[in-house]
C-alpha cells in the first residue's frame, strides 16, 4: 500500500519542507529514507506524488511531483454527534467515522458521558482525536480532513439547524429515509445510550428517532452501523 502523508501547507512549489507530525510519521514511524516516494495531500482536495530529497534531524526536503484529482468524499454530508465514551471506544468510533466518510465530528456531552476534565485535559483529548482523524484519512485514501469541533452539550448540538436530524435509540420504530437528502446530523449515545429526556429533547428539535436493529449495540458499533446505513439508504 502506498504511503500517504497529510501536510497542512501549500504544495504548489517544486519543493517543500516537511516537519512536525508529518515528518515524524514519515521518517521516524515509517522509517522512510531519501529517495523514497509517497503520496502527499493538504486537505484541499486531490493529492500529489512526492519524493524525499534529503533528511535532516527534524525535517525533510520533499520534491513535489504531479497532481492527481481525487474525490473520495461521500455525497451525503454527515455531521456526527458522538457521545463521549471512555478510552478506546471513542478512538475507535472517530477512526471508523472518518473511514466511512463523515464530514464533521462533534464530541457531545450527554447525561451518561464519562467526561470529567478541565480545559487543559480537553485540549489534550482534542489533539489526540485530531491525530486519529488525520491517520484515518491518510489510510483510507481521503484527501479532505473532517472537521473536529470542541465538545458541546448535547442540547446545544441538537439545537443547531440541519436539513435532517437523527438520534439513534433502540426503542425507535421503523423510519423511512428520504433519498433526496444531502446532509444530516446523526447523534450516537455513549455507554448507556441516551436518556429518555434527551430523546424527547431531540424530537422537539425535529430529530427523527432511528433504530439500528433489534439488538443493543456498543457505542462504537452503533457509529459504524449508523453511518453505513445512512449512506446506503440516502
N, C-alpha and C positions, 0 to 999 in steps of 0.2 A: 504494500500500500504506500502510495506517495505521501511523503511528509508534507503537512500543511501548517503554516505558521501565520498567526494573526499579528499584524503590526499596525497600530493606530496612527499612521502618519501618511503623508503623501508618497505615492510610489511612482510619480511621473518622471523622476530623474533616472539617469542611467545607473547611478549607484546610490545606495542609502546605507546609513549606519544603523545597525541593529544592536539594541542594548536592552536593559531591563528584563522584564519577564520573557519577552520573545527570544532574546539572546540566551537566557538561562535554559529555556525549554529546548531550543535548537542545539545548542553546543554542550551544555552541561548535563541535560537529561538524555537527549537522543544521541549524544556523542558524535555529532556531525563534524566533518573536517573540511578544510579548504579544498575547493573543487567539487564538493557535494552539491547536487541540485535538489531543489524542493519547490513547493508552491507557496506563494505569499499573497495575503489579501488584507485589506484595511477596513473592511466592513462597509465600504461604499458601493458594493456590487461588483461582481467579477473577480478575477484573480490573475496573478502574473506568475510566469516561470521565473526562477531565480537561481543564482549560484553563489556559493560562498567564495569570495575572492581572498580574504585574509581574516585571521582571527587574532585578537589581542586579549588582554586579561579579562576585560569586562564588556567588550563589544566586538562586533564583526562587521567587515565591509562586504556589502552584498551587491552583486550585479543584477539589475532588473532586466528580465527578458521580455517576451511577448505577452500581450494581454489576451485573456480569454473571457468572453462574456458568458457568465454562468448564472442561471437563475433557478435555484433550487427551493425558492420560497413558496410556502403554501399560499394559494389564492384566498384562503379564509384567514383573516387576521384575528388571531385569538389572544385575548388578554387573560392570563391565568392568575387567579387569586388563590394562592396556595396557603392553606392554613399551616402555620408554623408548627413543625413537629421536631422531635428530638433527633440529634445526631445524623446518622447515615440516611435516615428516611427522607429528610429534607433534601440532602445532597442528591440522592437517587431521583427524587421527583423532579428536581430542577434539571438534572442532566438529561433525563428522558424527555422532558418537555421541550428542551432545545432540539434534541434529535428528531422529535415529532413535529417541529415547525412552528412552535409558539412564537409570537411576535413580542409580547410583553409579559413580564412576570412581576407580580407584587406579592411579597410575603404578607399574609394577613393575620392579624391578631384576633383570635376568637376566644370564646369562653373556655374552651378546652385546650388552648395553645399553651405550650411549655416555653414561654419566653419570659425570663426574669433577668434582664440585662440593662446596664447603663449605656449611655451614648457611645462610650469607647468600645464596649463589647459589641454593640450593634454594628458599629462601623467595621469592626473586625470580621463579623459574620458576613456583611455585605461584600467585603473584599474577597472573602473565601468563596462565596457564591458566584461572584463575578468570574473568578478563576475557573470554576466548574463550567460556567456558561461558555467561556472562551474555548476551553478544551473540548467541549462537546461540539461547538461549531466547527472547530478545526477537524475533528474526527469525522463528523457527519457530512462534510462537503459543503456546508453553508458558507455563503460569502457575506452575510449580514449577521451582526451580533444582536440578539434580542435585548431589549431594554429591561434592565433590572431597576425597579423602583424601591425606595425605602419602605420598611414595614409600615403598614397602616391598620388602624382598627377596622374590623370587618364592616361595621356600619358605614364608615366613611367611604370605603372602597365600593360597596354595593350601591351607594347613593349617586355615584358618578354616572353620567349618561352613557348609553351604549345602544347600538342597533338592537341587539338581543342579549339577554342575560339568563344565565342558568346557574342553579345551585344544585349540586349532586347530593341526593339523600335517598337512603334505601327504601323509604316508605312511599316514594313518589309513584303516581300512576303513569301509565304509558303516555308518552308525549310525542306528537308528530312534529318533526323538524321541517322547517320551510327551506327548500333548496335554493331559493334566491338570496339567502343570507350571505353577506360579505364579511361581516365582522361580529364577534361575540365576546362576551365576558363569561367566564365559567369559574365557579368557586368550588374548591375541593377542601373538605374539612381536615383537621389534624387527627391524631389518635383520638378516638371517641366521637369523631364526626362533628356535626353541627348540633347545637342546642335547638330545641323546637322554637324557642323565641327568635333565634337567628333565621330559621327557615321562614317564619312568619314575617320577619322584617324584610327578608329578600323579596317575598311576594308583594309587600306594599310598594316595593320599587320595581314592580312589573317583571320580576325574575320568574322564569319557569322552573319548576322543581323536576329534576331529571333523574331517572332511575338508571343504574348501570347493571341491572340484573337482580335476580332473586337472592344472591349471596352477599354477605358483608365483606367488602374488600378492604385491604390495608390502604392507608392514605396514599402511599407511593404507587400502589397498583391502580387505585382509582384514577390517579392522574394520567397514567398511560392509557387506560381504557377510555376515559372521557375524551381525551384529545384525539384518539384514533376514531372513536365513534362519531364525533362531531365532524371531522374532516371527511370521513367516508359518506356520511349522510348529507352533508351540505356542499 
